[in-house]
Amino acid sequence: MSKILLMGNPNVGKSIFFTELTGIRAVSSNYAGTTVTFMEGRFTLESSEYTLVDVPGTYSLTPSSEAEAVATGFVENGAEAIICVLDASNLERNLRLALELKKYNIPTVYALNLMDVAGRQGININSKLLGKELGGPVVETVALKGRGMDDLRSKLTSALSKDGISTKENTCTSQTSCENCASCSLKPMELRSIDEVWGKAREISRRVSKKDVSRLSFLDKLGENMMKPMPGAPIAFLIMLLLIAVVVGGGRALRAVFFLPLVNGIIVPFFRNFFTAFVPEGVFLNILVGEFGIFVISFEWILALILPYVFLFYVAFSFLEDSGYLPRFSVLFDNIMRKLGMHGGSLIHAVTAFGCAVPAIIGSRAATSRKERIMVSAAICFAIPCISQTGAIISLLSAYDFWLMPAMVLLMLILFAMATLVCGKLIKGKVDPLLIEVPNLLMPEPRTYRRKLIIRMKHFLAEAEVPMLMAIVIAAFLSETGLLNTIAVYAQPLVSRWLGLPPEAVVGLILGIIRREMSVAPLMALNLTPLQAFVGGAVSLMYLPCISVFGILVKEFKLRIAVFITLSTIAFALFAGGLINHTAQLFF
C-alpha cells in the first residue's frame, strides 16, 4: 500500500493531524519526546487508500538522537508524499526541516498549523508567498479545531495526481527580478551545509512573515515569565501545591463520597451474598469472598484504593501537558538539575513516570546520549512511583498523620538526587546541554483534552487490571493455603526485626513483583503504627520495578543493566527501610 509520511518538529500537532486523517485516536502531548516510536493508520483520498505514517518529531534530517534517526530513515526509504506540519508561531525553526526535505524530491504539502496562536502573538504570514518559496502548496490550519483539514486533503490529492505539485526542481515563471524570487535560488542540492539551511530559513521567514510585538497576549507574557526565576519559581511552587491538592485532597474526597460507599455498600455485599448462596463454606469460598477474596480485594484495592487518585492525576497532568507548562518547568530548574549531573529536560521524563514508568523510559529515547537515558531510567526506578502506586501510598499514609506524606515527598527528592549523582559517577559518557522545545502556552482544547483523558483511563484499566487480578489471586491463594504464614516465619528476621513491620507484610514484598502498587495495598489491611506505615511506604517506593518496567529495561538497555537496576533497588529498599525504622526509634 502507498505510504504517506506525516512529518514535522516536535509539538507542532502531528498526532492531531494523524487522528483527524485516519480516525485512530493517537494521544497528542504538548512537549518534546512523546512520539518516539511511529504510528501507522489507513486513510482514503479520492477512493485510493494510503498508509499514513506518523513519523517521530524531528528538528533536522541530520540526526542527533534515536528519534531523529528513525525519522531520517523513513524519508530515505521514500514515500508517495509528505505532509510537513509547520508551526506558524515558530516558522524560522520549522523551515529548516522543510528545506532539508526538498532534496529528496518527494511531493510535499505543507500544513501551516497553529495559525490561531500566531495571530494571538501578532504574527502575520503570507501563506501564498511561502508556498512559492517552498515550491509546494501551503494550507493554513488549526488542527485542534479541525480548521483547514478539508483543504489539506484536497491539496494532498492534487499533489499525488500526475498534474500535482512536486518538490522536484522548479521552473521559474516569475516576471519579477530573480533576486526577489525564491524559485530560482532554492534548488535543494545547493543547500549543502547546516549554516546555509539556517540562513535560507531565516531569509524566507523574514520575507513571508511580520510580527507586531505590541499584540502579545497575557498567555504569551505569562509563558515567558514562567521560565524566569522570578516569578517562575513561585508559580511553579503554587502549581505543584495545586497539583497535590487536586490529586490528594480530591482523591480522598472522591474515595470517601463515591467509591467506598459503592464498593463496601453495594458491590462487595452483592458478591458475598451471591457466592454464599450456593458455595459451601471452606477454602474455595474464602478465595472468592474471604479476607483476601478475589471479589472483595479486587474492588477494594483497584476501585476504592487506587482509581480515584489515578483519575485525578490524569486530569491534572493532561492539563499541564496540553498547556505547555512542563517544558517551562524544565527550563526553570535546569541549573539545579545540572548540579545533579543531568539537564532540566530530564524532569519531563520524571514527571511522566508518575503516570507510568514504561512510557517515561521509552520517552528517554529523545535524549542525545546513552548515559543520560540510563541515569533517567535508574532515577525513575529508585525514586518515582507510578500513579497507582502513588495512590496506594497516599491512601496508606493519609490514614495516620498529615506530615507523613510531606516526609515521603522529601524522601523521593533525596532518592532522586542520590540516584542521579551515583549514576553520574558510575556511568561513562557525557550529558549534553539542554536543548528543548518550548511550545506555546495554551488553554487546552476541551474536545482533545477530554479524549486524551478517556484514552488514558482506558489504557490504565486495560494495562493494570490483569496484573492486579493476578496479584489478588496469588494473595488469596497464599492466605488460604497457609503458605503466607510459612513464608512469614522465614522472612521474620528481615520483615519484623529489621523493617519493624508485622509478619503479614511479607505479602506486599511478594505481590510488588507483579505490580508496584501491590506492595502497598496489603498494608492497608494491617493495624500499623505511623512509623510502620511510613517504612512500608518507603520500601514500596524504592522496591524493585514491576514486571512491565523490568521488561522495558531489558528491551531498551539489555539484560545486564536491567538486572543491575532491579537488584540495586531491592537491596537499597530493604536497607534504607530498616535504616529509617531503627533511626526513627532512637528519636521517637
N, C-alpha and C positions, 0 to 999 in steps of 0.2 A: 504494500500500500504506500502511496506517495506521502512523503514526510514534509511537514512544515515546522520550522523552528520558531519558538517564541523566545526572544532574547532581549536583554536589557541589563542595566545596572541593578544592584540590589535596591529594594524599596521603591521601585517605580510602578508597582502594581501588576506585575506579570501574572501572579496567581489569580488575580481577579479576572483578567482577560481570559485565562485558561478556563476558569469556572464558567464565565459567560459564554464562551465559544463552544465548549464541549459538554457543559452540563454536569461535569464531575465537580464535586464540592471539595475543592482543594482549600486548605487553610492558608490564608494570607496573613502575614505579620509585618509590622512596620519597623523592622530592624534587620540589620545585615546578618547573614548566617543561617537564616531559616531554611531556604530552599537549597540545601547542599546536594541532595540527590534529585534526579529528574523525575518528571511525571509524564505520562502519555495518555492521550484521550482521542477519541474519534469525533470528527465533525464533518458536516456536509456543506459543500458550496456548489450551487447550480447542479444538483444531482450527482456530483462527484464526491466521493468520500476520501478524506485525508486523515493522517495521523498527526496530531498536534503534539509537539514535544516542548514541555516547559523546562527550558534549559536553566541550569543554575545561574543565578545572577553573577555577572562579571563586569569589572570595570575595563578590562582590556583583554585582547587575544594574545598578550604576552604573559602567560600565567605565572602568578606568584604564590598561588595556593592550590590545594587539591580541587576546590570547587571551580576555579578559573581554568584549570587543566581539563576538567570534564567539559566545560563549555566550549573550549577551543577545539576539543576532539570532535564534538558534534558538527561544528562548522566545517572542519577539514574533511569530514566524511561526506559532506554535500547534502543538499536538500532541494526540494522543488521551489521553496520560497522561504523568506524570513519575515516575521513580524518583529520589528525592532521598536521596543517601547522606550520613549524618551520622556524624561521628567522636565516639563516646561518651566519649572521653577529653578532648575539647575541645568540649563541647556548646555553650557560650555562643557561641563564634565561629561555629560552623556554623549556629546558629539564625538568624543574620542572613539568610543566603541563603534558608533555608526560609520565613521570614516574607515576604521580598520576592517569592517565587514565588506566594504566595497571591493576590496582586492580579490574576493572570492567569486565575484561575478554571479551572484545568486539574486534573482528578483526579490526586491525588498520593499515592504510597505512600512512606513514609519508612523507609529501611533504616538502623537504628542499628548501625553497624559498629564493629569493634574493641572489642567487649564484653569480650574477654579482657584487653586492655590496660587498660581502665577498671577491671576487677576487680583487676588487679595493682596499680593505683595507689590502691586503696581507694575507688573511686567507685561508688556505688550509684545506679541510675537507675530511676525508676518509669515504665516504657515505656507503661503504660496511661494514666497521667495525662498523659504527654507527647502521646499520641495525641489526648486530649481538648483539650489546649491548641492543637495544630496543626490540629485538625479533620480528621484523616485517620489511617489505620492506620499503626502503628509496628511494625516487625519487628526483633527483636534478631538480629544476625548476627555471624559471624566468617568473613568471606569467604575468607580464606586456607585455612581448614579446611573450607569448604563448609557451615558451620552456618547454618541459617535460610533456605537458598535455596528449599526446597520451600514453606515458609510464605510467602516473598516472592512466589513465583509464584501461590499461592492468593489472597493479598490483592490482587495486581495484577489477577487475573482478576475478582475481585469489584468492584474499583474501575472496571473497564472495562464492567461489566454495567449494565443500567438501574437496578438497585437498589443499585449500588455506592456507596461513599463518595466524595463530591466535596468539593472545596475551595471550592465556592460558599458563599455566606453561610449560616452555620449557624443553626439554630433551637434556642434554649436549652430543654432538657428537664430541667435540673438542679433538684433540690429544695433545693439549698444556697443560701446567700446569694450574690448576684451578685458581691460583691467578692472571693469566693473562686473564681469560675468564669470561665474564660477564654472560654467560648463567646459570651458577650455582648460582652465588651470587645475581642475580637480580630477586629474587622471589618477586612479588609485595606486598604480605601481610607482608613481613619482614620490609618494609619501613614504620614505624609506626608514626614517628614524622616529622615535617617540617624540622628540622635540618638534619635528616637522608636523606630526599629527596634532600635538597640542597647539601649535601655532595656527594651523588651519582651523581647528575647532574654535579657538579664540576669535579668529578673524570672522568666521561665519556667524558666531554668536553675536558679535558686536554689530554685524551688518543686518541681521534679521530681527533683533530684539532691542527694546528700550525699557528702562526702568525708572519709575517715579518713586524715589525713596520716601517722599513725604506721605505716601499712601500706605505705609507699613501698618498692619493691624495690631490689635492688642495681643493676639496669639503669637504673632511673629516676634514682637518685642519681648514677650514673656519667654518664648523659646530661647532667645539669645541670653537672657538674664539667668536662665536655669543652668547655664554652663559656667557662670562666674561664681567665685567663692561667696560673694555677697551679691544678691540674695539667694544664690543657688543652694548653699548648704542648708540654711533654714527651711527652704522649700522642700528639699529632699527629706529633711527630718520630719516635717509635717506630713509629707506623703507617706512615709514609712509608718508613722503613727496611725494615719488614717487607714492604711492597708491592714495593720494589725487589728485596729478597732473593728473593721468590717469583717475580717476573717474570724477573729477570736470571739469578739462580742456578738457579732451577728450569728456566727455558727452556734454558740451556746444558746442564744435565744431561739434560733430555728430548731435546734435539737430539743429544747425543753417544750416549746409550744406545739411543734408539729410531729417530729419524728419519734420521740419517746412515747407519747400517747398512742401514736399509730402502731408502733411495734409492740409495746407492752400491753396496750389496751385492746388491740384488735387482732393483729397478725399472729403473735405467739400464742395467745389463748385459743385462737381458731385451730391452729395446727395441733396443739396439745389435746384439745377436745376431739379433733378428727382422728388422731392416731390412737389415743387411749380407748376409743370406742371399739376398735377391732384388733388391736395389737396387745397381746398379753404382757404383763409386767415382766421385766427382765432386761438383759443386756441390749437386745435389739431395740426395745422401746426407749431405753436410755440414750442409745446412739442417735435416735431420731429426735427426741424431745427432752432429754435429760439435761444435767448441768452443762455439759458441752455438746448438747444435742444439735444435730445439723440444722433442724428447723427452728432452733432457738438462737444459737450463736450467730448463724449466718445473717439473720435480720438484725440482731443487736449490734454486731460488730460492723457489718457493711453499711446498713441503713442508718442506725441511730448513732453510731460512734464516728464514722468516717465521712459519710456522704455530705452532711451539712457544711463541713469545712472545705471539702473538695469543691463543692458548687460555688461557695462564696469566694474562694481563692481564684477560680477561673473567671468569675465575674470581675474581680478587681484586676487580675493580671492581664486579661484580654483588653481591658480598658487602657492599661499602661502601655501595652504593645501597640495598639492601634493609634494611640495618641502621639506616639513618637517620643515618649519620655525616656525610655530605657537607654538609648544611646547618649542622651544628655547626662544621665546619671553616671554613665561610664566615663565620659569626658571629665566630669566634675571631680571624680575620685581617681583619676589616672595617676596623679603624683603619689598618692598613698599606695596604690597597687604596685607602682614601680619599686617602692621600697620593699615590697614583698617578693619581688622577682618576676612579676607579671605586669601587664598593662591593663588599663581600665576596661578594655573590651571583654576581658575575661569575666567581668561582673555580669555580662549579659547571659553567658552560659550558666553561671552560678544561680542567677535568678530563675532561669528556665528550669534548672534542676529541681527547684521547689515544686514544679509541676510533675516532672518525672526525669530521672537521671538519664534514661536512654536517649531521648531526643537531644538533651543537653550535650551528651558525649558525642553523638553524631554531628551536632551542630559545630563542634570544635574543629571539624574539617576545614572550616573557613580560616583557621589560624595558619600563619605562614611558616611555622616551624613545628617539628615533631616534639621538641621539648615543651613548648607551650601547651600542646594538646595533652601530653601526659600529665603535666602539672595541673591543668584544669580538671582532668578526669579524676586524678587522685584526690584533689581537694574536695570534689563533689562527693566521692565515696566516703571520705572521712568526716565531712562536716555538714553536708547539705541533705536534710531529709526530704523525701518526696512529699507531695501534698497529703496523701492518705496517711503516711507516717506522721506528718506534722499534725494532722487532725487527731490522730490517736494520742500523741504526746500532749496536745492541748487538753484533750478530754481527761487524760490521766492527771496532769499537774493542776488543772484548774479546780479539781475537787478538793485540793488540800490548802494551798497557800498562794496568795496573789504573787508573791515575789519569786516563786519557783520558775515561772515562765520567763521573766526577765533574766534570771540567772541562767536558764537554758540558752537563751539568745546570746548572752555573753560568752557562754561556753562554746557555742557554734562559731562565733567570731574568732575566739582564741584558737580553736582547732583549725579553722580555715587558714589563719595566718601561719600556724605551725606547719601545716601540711605543705603550703606553698614554699615556705622558707627551706624546709628539709629537702623537698623535691628539687628546688633550685640548686642546692648544693650537690645532690647525688646524680642528677641527670646532666649529661654533657650536651652542649649546644648553646643556642642563644635564643632570646625572645626579642622579636623585632619591636620597634616603637609602635604606638597606637596609630592605626590607620582605619578609621571607622566612618561609615556613612551616617550623617546626622540628618534624618528626614525632617520634613516639615512638621511642626506641632499642629495637630489636627483634633477636632472633635470627632470621635469615631462615628461612622455612618451606621445608623441603627440596624438596617437590614443585614449588613455584613457582620456587624458585631453580634447580633442575635444568632445568626447562622453559625458563626465560629463557636459560640458558647454551646450550642446544641451539639455540634460535631464533637467538641472536646468531651462533653459529658457522655456521649455515646461511646466514644473511644475509651474513656476511663472505665465505663461499665463493662465493655467488651474485653478489655485487656486485664482488668483486675478481678472480675467476677470468678473466672475459672480457677486461678491460683488461690484466691481466698477460700473458695469452697474446698479445694484440695487440702488446704491447711486446717480448715474446720473439721473435715472428715478425719484427718490424722489426729487432731486434738481429741475428738470423740473416741477414736479407737484406742489411743494411749490411756485415756481416762478409764474407760470401761473394761479394758483387759488387764488393768493393773500395771502395765508397763511404765506408766508415768511415775508411780511410786518407786518402782525398781530403779529407774534412771535417776530419780531424785536422790536416792540413797547414795549412789556412786558419785553424783555431782555435788553432794552436800559441802565438801571442803571448799569448792570453788564458789558455788551459788550462795550458801548460807554464811560460811565463815569469812570468805574474802569479800564478796559483794554485799553481804548483810541482808540478802533477800530471803523470803520464805522458800522452802524446797520446791513448792509448786511452780515457782517462777521459771524453772528449767524448761517448761513447755514453750515459753517465749523464745528461748535460745534455739529450740528445735524448729519452731514454725517460722522464725525470722529468715531462715534459709530460703523459704518459698516466696514470702512477701515481706518486705521490710516492716510494714505496719503491724504484721502479726507477731513481732517480737514485743510489741507494746500491749496489744489488745488483751492477752490473758491476764496481765497485771491489774486490769480494771476490776476483775472479779475477786481480787485478794484484798484483805484488810491491811493495807500498808501504812507505815508512818510517812510523814512528809519526806524524810531523808531517804527512805526506801523507794518512794515514788520518783525522787529526783535521780537516784542512782540507776533505777530501772530505765528511766527515760534517757539518761546519758549513755548507758550501754547500748540501747537501741539506736541512738543517734549515730554512734560510731561503729556499730556492729556491721558484719560483712554485707556487701551488696547482695541483693536478692538474685535469683537465678537469671532474670532478664538482664540485669546490669552486668553480671558476670559474662553472659553470652555476648553482649555488645563489646565488652572489653576484649574478649578473645578475638572477635571479628576485627576490631579496629587496631589492636596492638599486639596480637598473637598471645598464645597461651602463657608464656613465661611471665609477661608483665601482668596479665590478668590474675594469675595465681599469686604473684608477689603482692599486689594491691589487696587482694582478698585476705590472705594470711596476715598481712600487716594490720588491716582493720580489725580482724578478730582479736589478735594479740593485744593491740593497743586498747580496744574497747574494754576487754576484761581487766587489763592492767589499770587503766585510768578509772574504771568504775570502782575497783577496790581501793584505789588511792583516794578517791573522793569520799568513799564510805569511812575509811579509817581516819582521814584527816578531819572530817566533819565531827566525828565522835570525840576528838580531842578538844573541840571548842564548844560543842553543844551538848 
